[in-house]
Amino acid sequence: MKLIECVPNFSEGRNKKIIDEIVEAIKSVDGIKVLDVDPGYDTNRTVVTFIGPPEAVKEAAFRGIKKASELIDMTKHKGAHPRMGATDVCPFIPLKDVTFEECNEIALEVAKRVGEELRIPVYLYEKSATKPERKNLAYIREGEYEGLKEKIKKPEWKPDFGPQEFNPKSGATVIGVREFLIAYNINLNTKEKRYATDIAFELREKGRTKRKGNIYPFYFKGEIVRYKENEYPCGECEEVFENLDELYNHVKKNHGYDLFELLKMHGIEKENIIGRPVKKKGKFKNVKAIGWYIDEYKRAQISINLTDYKITNMHHVYEEAKKLAEERGLSVTGSEIVGLVPFKAIFESGIYYLKRQKTSTGVPVRDVLETAIQSLGLRDVAEFDIEEKVLGLPDVFTSKYPKFKIWDFVDELSRGSPVPGGGSSSALSGALASALSSMVLNITISKLKDDKKYEKLSKFAEKFQELKDFFLINIDKDSESFENYMKKLREGENEEEIKSALIETINVPFSVMKKSFEGIKMIDEILSDIDENVISDLGCSVLSFLSAFKGAYMNVLINLKNMKNQDKLKYEKECKKMLKDFENLVKKLENIIFEKLLEGGT
C-alpha cells in the first residue's frame, strides 16, 4: 500500500478549539491516520503528523490548510517560532512504495489548489523548489510574516502559485517534498535566548559571522570581521588574502568546503562581498538551528531541524552541544523531539550510547530505545512514549501472542482450537533459544577484561536479538497463515488462492527451520569465546534450537501432505539436506558442551 506522510505546521498553539477543528478537518478524509498533534504554547505553533494513501493525503492537506485559513488570523499572531503564514509550511514525505516524483505531483496539486481556491501565495521548497535558492525554508521565510507585505511585491519573490499580493489574514504558505526531518530541541539551564543562539550558530551547517576580540566564552560578544578591498580574511583561520579567488582556493584546500556556497546560504553574492561580514561554517551538515526562550519550560532551547539524520543524527549534535554549553558555563539538561522520530534514528542513537559504555549492543530493542531516551534526556520537559513517538517500529511491537503473559499463552495453547499450535510453539522455542544465546554473550561481555572481543561478541548478540524478534513475529504468522488457509477452503476460493495460502503455511515453518539453523551456526562460531560459567545456558539454547527446528520441520511435513506431488519435491529435498547438516552440527556442539561440563568431574 502506498503511503505518504504529511507534517503541516499551523500558526496556532494556544487555542485548543482551533487546533481541534483543524485536526478534525484532516481526519474527515477516509484513509487518513493522524499520528501526532504537538502544540507549543510559546512557539504558538502546532505540528500535525498524519499518513495515508496519496489521494487521501492530498485532500486532507488541503482541508487542513483551508480550515487554518478560516480560523487563524496572522495579523494577531505572535510566537517564538519563525513563521510567515497560518499554515506556515506543509511538507510531504514519501513513506512507503511512493517515489519522490509521485509525492511531488501530490504537493504541486495541493499548492495549485491553495493558490487558486484560497488565494494564498504559495512557495515551493526542498525537492519541489523551482529555484535553487528556494530549496531552503529559512531563505523563503526570511523577514517572516511582518516582512511579507513588501517582499512579495518584488519580481524575485513572485509566488509559485497564487496571487502576487499580500494576504493579511493568512500570509503565505510553503509547500514541498522533503526527506524525513527530525524537529529536535536541546534544553539549556538558562533563560538567555542569546546563549542558546550562540551555540545554535556553532552547530548549524550555515555557521555564523566571524568575530574577533572578546569571543570567549560567548562568541557573539566579539567584534564582527568584514571583507575589505584587497583584504579577504579566512573564516576558519587567521590567514588573510589579497583577492577572493585566493581565499576561495585556500578554503577549499585547507578547510574542505565551497566558500561561495556558504556565502549564498547567508544571502551574500561574491560580486557584492565588500563590507559584508566574513562567514565561517558550522559543525554539522544537514542541520538548521536557532535559539529561543520557552516560558512554559522556563528555559532557553537550541531549536534544531535535522534534515537528514543518516548524515547528522540527534546524538551527534547533543554531545557537541554539551561541550559547547560547558565552555560557556552552561549545562544541557536534556532534549525534546517535536512530532515523531524514525525508528532507525533513535535506535542508532541508542547503539551509539551503548558502545560508549562498552555495554553489549545485543540487547532487546526496547532497551536500546530506552538507552537513547535516557542518554538524550528526552523526558526532560515532556513525556516520551515509545509507541506514540517512534515511527516505523519493528513488527514485534504490534504482534499479538508475544504480548501475552506466559500463563495466558500456555492456557491459550492448551485449549481445543488448532491455533496457536505446534508451529507457534516451535517459533517460541526459537525465540527462547535466541534470547538464551544473547544472554550468554551479554554476561560474557560484562566480564571481559579487555576490549579485543567486544565488537565481535556484541555483533553476535545483536544478531541473536534480531533472531529472537523474527521468531516472536512468527508465533503470530504461523497461526495467521493456518487460519487464512482454512478460511480459503471454507469460502471455496479458486484453486490458485487456496494454493497460495497453503504455500504460506509451509513457508512460515520452513523459515523457522532456516533461522534455527542460522542460530546453531552462530553458536558454533562463539562457543570458544564465551564465559565457561554460562556454558550450560548455551547448551539449553542448542536444545531449544533443536526443538524449534524439528518442530517446524514436522509442521512443514504435515502441510506438504496437502500439496500436489510435483510441488513437494523442492521442499522435501532441501529439508532432508538441512536436517542432516543440522543434526551433525547439534551433535558436535552437544559433545563439546558436555565435555566442558564434565571436566574435573569424577
N, C-alpha and C positions, 0 to 999 in steps of 0.2 A: 504493500500500500504506500502510495506517495504521501510524504509528509513535509510540510513547511512550518517553520517556526516564525512567529511574528512577535516583536517586542516593542510596541508603541510606548512612547514616553509622553504622558499628558501633564500639562502645567497646572496641576491641582493635586495637592497632597494633604489638604486640611479639611475640606468639606466632604464628609463620608457619603452624603446623599448624592452628590455629583459623581463621585468616584463609582459608587454602586450603579448608577444609571448608565455610565459609560461601559462598565463591565457587563451589565445586562444586555446592552446593545450588541456587544461582541458575542456573548453566549447565545443570543437569539438565533444564530445561524446553526443549522443542523451539521453535525460532524465536528464542531469546534470543542476543544477541551482547554479550559483556562487552567494553566499550571500554577500561576503565581500572580498575586497582586501585592505590590510592595510600595506603599505610600510613605513619603517622607515629609514631616511637618515643616522643618526648617528649610528644606530644599523646595518645598511647595510643589512637589512633583510626584507622580505615581508611575511606576514601571509595571506594565501588564505583560505577562508572557502567556501566549496561547499557541496551540498547534492544531493542525488539521490538514485535510487534503487541499490541493491548490485552489480549486474554485471556492471552497468554503472559506479559506483564509482570505482570499481576495475580497469576498463580500463582507466578512467580519471586520477586516481592517477598515474598509470604507465606512461601515456603520459606526465603528468606534470613533473615527475621525469626525464624522458628521455630528454625532451626539456631543462630542467635545466642543465643536464649533458653536453649537446651540447653547451650551451650559457654561462655558468658560469665557470670561471677559478679560482679555490681556491688558486692557487699559488700567485694570485694578490689580494686576498680578505683581507680587514681589516674592523673591525666594533666593536662596543661596546658590542654586544651580544655574549655570548659563542656559538661556532659552531664547527662542525667537517666535514661538507660536503656541497656540492652545494645544495642538498636537505638535510637539517640538520636533520629534524625529520618529519615523516609522520604518524600522529595518525588517527585511525578510531574510531568513536564513534557511537554505536547503538542509533538511534534516534526514530524509530517507528516500532513496530512489528518485531524487529530483536533482537535475543539473543546475548549475548557476544560470545557464541560459534560460531554462524553463522558469526558474524563480524570477529572473529579471523581467520576463514577459508579464508576470503577475504584478510586479512592482510598478511597471510602466502603465499598466491598465488602471491600477489604483490611483497613481499620480495624475493620470489624464482625467479621471472622474472627479477627483478632488479639485483640480484646477478649473474644470469646466462647469461642474454642477454646484460646487460650493463656493466658487470664486475666490479660492485661497491660492496665493502664489506657492508653487512647489519647486524645490531644487532637488536634483538627483545627486546622490553621493556614492562613495565607495565604488563597488563594481558596476554601478549603474551610471556613474558620472559621465557627463557629455564633454567636460573639460578636465584636463589633468589636475588643475588646482582645486577643483570641486570634489575631488575624492575625499578630502579631509573635512570632516564635520566641523572642526574648530574654525577652519578658514571660512566656511559658509556662514557660521554663526557669529563671526566677529562683529562686534557692535551691538549684538543681541537685538531684542525687540525694540529697544529705545532708539537704536541707530537705523532701523529698517526703513523708516519713512523717507529718509534722504538717500539711503544706499540703493533702494530699489529703482530709483529714477535713472541711475547710471546705466549706460548701454551694456557694460560688462556684467551687470547684475540683473539682466533680464532673466526671469524665471524660466525653467524648462517647460513648465505647464502653468496655466492660469494667467490672470492679468498682471501686467507690469504696473501695478498700483498698490499702494499700501492698504491693507485690510486691518483697520484699527482693532476690531474685536478679536480676530483670530490670528493676526500676524502672518507668519509663513510657516510652511511645513517642509521638512527634509525627508525624502523617501529614497530607498535604495536597497540593494542586496549586499550583504557583507558576510564575512566569516563569523563564527560564534564569538561574541565579545563577553568577557567577564567584567562586570562592574564591581570594582573591588576598592574598599576604603580601609586605610590604615589609621588607627586611632592613636593620638598623642596625649600625653598628660599635661596639656597646656590649652589655654583658651585663645592663644595668639594665632590668628589666621596667617599672619606673615611668616611665622616659623614653619607652619605646615607647607606654605607655598615655597619657602626656601628649599625644603627637602624635595618637594614635588618637581621643581625645576631641575634638580640634580638627577632625578630618576627618569624623567620623560625623554623620549627619543629626540625631540627637537632641542632639548637643552636650554641654554639660557644666555644672557648677556655676560660677557667677560667684565670683571671688575678688578680693581687693584686697591691696595692700601688696607683699610680696616675690614678684611674679609673673614676673619676668624673671631668668634665661632660662626657668625651669621654672614654668609656671603653677600646677601642683599645690601648690607650696610656699606660696602666698598664703593669706590668711585668708578663710574662707567668708563670703559675704554672704547675709543671710537676710531674708525678708519679715517685717515687723512691723506692728502696728496703726498705721494712718494713714501708713505708710512702705513704699511699694512701688517698689523700685529697678528700673530697666530693666537687663536683662542685657547689652544691646549698647552702651549709652552711660551717661553719668553722671546722666541725668535721674532724679528721684525723684518719685512721685505720691502723693497723699493717699488715693486709692481705687483698687481693682483695675480698675474699668471704664476709668478714665483711662489706666492703664498699658496695658491691652489695646488701646485705640484708638491710642495712641501707637506701640506695637509694630507694629500692622497698617499704619498710615500711613507710618511712617518706616523700618521695617525689613522690611516686606513678608511677615510670616508671622503665623500664628494662635498666640498665646501659649498659649491653653488646650489646643490640640492638642500643643504642645511639652511642656507640663506633664504631660499624660496619658502621653506616652512615658516619663516618669520616675515614673509612678505617683502623681502629685500631683493631687488634686482641688481645684478652685478654692474649694470650701466649707471646705477644711481646709488653707489655704495658710500661715497664720501660723506662723512659726517654721521653715518649710521653706526649703531653700536656693534662692536665685534662680538661674534657668536661662538660659543663652544658647545659641542654636542653633549647630550645626556648619556646616561649609563646603559640604558636598555632600549633595544629595538621593539617596535610594536607596542609602545607604552605612551599613553597620553595621561597627563596628571595636572591637577591644580590643588590648591589648598583652600579649605573653607572652615568656618566655625559652625557647629551644630548645637544649638541651645538645648535641644532635647537631651543630648548626651553630656552637656556642659564641657565640651572639649573640641579641639580642632581635629580635623581629619585630612589626610592626604587622599584625595579622591582620584582614583585611577581607572582607566579603561585599558584592559589587556586585550588588544585586538587580534592577537594570535598566540594563544597560550602554549602552542607547540614550540614557539621560539622563546618567549618570556612568560614564565608561569608565576603563580602567586608567591611561592616560597623564594623565588629569586629577588623580587622587589621587597618582600617583607624583611628578609635578612639584611639587605642593603640599607633599608630604611632604619632598621635598628642601629646599625653602625653610624649612619649619618645623624640620627637623633642623639646618640650618646656623645658624639663630637660636639653637639650643641647644648649639652647639659639637659637633654630631654629623654623621655622614655617612651617606647612604643608599648601600649597597654593591651593591644590585640588588634583584630581587624574584622571586617564585615563584608559579606557578599550580598550585593543588591540583586534581587532576582534569583536566577538559577545558575548553577555551575556544572559543567560537563563532568561526568564520572571520571573520565581519563585524566582530567586536570587535577582534581582533588586527590585521586589515587596516586598520581605521580608525586604530589607534594608529600603524601604520607610515606611513600617509599623513600623519598629524599631524607626525611627526618629519622626514619628507622635506620638508614645507612649511617647517618651521622652519629647515632647512638651505638653503632656496631651491634645492633639488635637484629635478629633474623627478620628478613623481609617476607618470609614464608609463613605469614600468619593470616587468619581469616580476613576477608575483605572488610568486614565491619571494623576490625581492629586497625587496619591500615587507614581507613577513613577517619576513625576516631583519633588516631595519631595526628593526622593533618589538622583536624578541628582544634585539638588541644594545642598543638605547636603553633598554629597561626592565630590562636586566641579568637576563634570565630564565634564564641558565645560571650564575648566581652560586653557588647552593648545590645544584643538581641539573641533570641533563641535560634538554634540551628538544628533542625530536624532533618536527618539524612534523607529520609524517604520523601520529604517535601521539597528539599532544596537541591538535590543532586539529580541531574538529568541523564537518563541512559544507564540506570543501574543494571547490573547483570540480572539475568532471568531468575537466578536463585532467590532474589529478594521477593519475587512475586509467586514463587512456586507454592503449591498447596500443601502437600504432605510434609515437606521439610519443616513447616511451621507447627506441625503437630507436636505435642508433648510425647515423650517416649511411650507413656502409658496409653495415651489416646491412639497413637499409631498402631501399637500392638493389639489393642482392643479392636480397632478397625480391621486389622489383618485377620483377626480370629472370627469375624462374622461370616455369615453364609452368602457372601457375594464374591464374584470372581476377581474383583479389583478392590484394593490392591492385592496382588498375588505374588507368585514366585519371581516374576520379572522385577517387580518393585523391590522385593526383598533382596534380590541379587544386587541391584543398584545400591541399596542401602549398605550391603556388605562392602561394596567398592568404596563408598564414602567413608565407612569406618576404617577400612584399610589405609586409605589415603591420609585420613586425619591422624592415625597412629604413626605413620611414617613421617609426617610433618612434625609431630610431637617429638619423635626420636631425634630428628635433625635439630629442632629448636633447643632441646636440652643439651645436645652436643655442642651447639654454637655457644650457649651460655657458659660452657666450661672451657672454651678454647683459651689457651694461654698465649697464643699469637694469632695474627690475622691472616696467616697464609691460606687457611682453608675457608675463611669467612665467605668470600664471594661464591665459591663452588657450592658450599653447603646451603647457603641462602637461596641460590638459584634453584637447587633441587627442592628445598622446602616450598618455594613459590610454585613449582610445577605440581607438587603434591596437593597444594591448596587449590590449584586450578582443576586437578583431577577430582578432588573432593566435591567441588561445586558442580562439575559435569555429572557426577553420579547422583547428586542430590536432585538436579533437574530431571534426570532420567527416572527417578522414582515416580514422578508425575507422568512423564512421557510414556512409560510402559503402560500405565493404566489408561491413559488417554487414547493411545493407539489401539488397544484392545477394545475399548468402548466404542471407538469410531468404526472399527471393523464390524462389530456386532450390529451397530446401528445401520450400516450399509446393507448388511444381509437382511435385517428385518424390513427395511424400507424397499427392498427389491431394486436397488440401484443397478445400473448396467454393469456388465462384466468388467470393463476397464476400471470403473470406480472401485468395485469390490477388490480387484486385483491390486490396485494401488494401495488400498487400505491394508490389505494382507501383507504386502511387502513392508509396510511401515511397522507392522507387529514383529517382523523378523529383523528389520534394520536396527530397531532400538536395542534389543538384547545383543545383537551382533556387535554394535558399537560398544556395549558394556564389556563384551569379551575382549575387544581390541584394546580398550583403555585399561582393562585389568592386566593384560599382558605388558602394556606400556609401564604400568606401576611396578610389576615384578622386575622388569629390566632395570628400572631406576634403582630398586633395592639392591640389585646385583652391583650397580656402579658405586653405591655409597657404603656398602657393607663393611669395607675395611677402614672407613673413616669415622664410624660412629663410636660414641662412648659405650664401653662394654657393659655398663650398668643398666643400659636400656636395650640390651640385645634380645631379651625375652619379648619386649614390646614389638620389636621389629619382626620377631618370629610370629607373633599374633597377627601382624599386618600381612605377612606372607600367607597365612592360612585364610585370612579374610578375603584376600585377593583370589585365592583358590576357590573359595565359596562363591564369590561374585562371578568368576569365570565359568565354573561348571554349572552354576545355577542358570546363568544367561544362556549357556550352550544348550541346556535342556529346553529352555523356552524357544530357542531358535528351532530345535528339532521338532517340537510339538506343533509349531506354527507351519513348518515346512510340510507337514502331513497334508495341509490343505492346498498345497501348491502343485501344479502340474509337474510331471517328472522332468521335462526338459529345462524348467526354470530352477529346479532344485540343485542341479549339478554344481553350479558356481559356488553356492554357499557350502554344500557338503564337502567339496574338495578343499576349500580354504579353511573350513572349520577343523577338519581332520588334521591338516598340517599344523595349524595353530595349536591344537590340543596336544599333539606330540611334543612340539617345542616348548610349550608352556609347562607341561608335566616334567620334562627333563630339567628345566631351569628351577622349578619349585623343589624338585628332589635335591638338586645341588645346594640350593640355599638352606634347605632344612638340615642337611648333613653338616654344613658349616656352622649353622647356629647351634645345633645340638652339641657339636664338638666344643664350641666355646662355652656352652652352659655346663658341660660335664668336666671341663678342665679343673684339675685339682680335687675331683670327687673320688670316692672310694668305690 
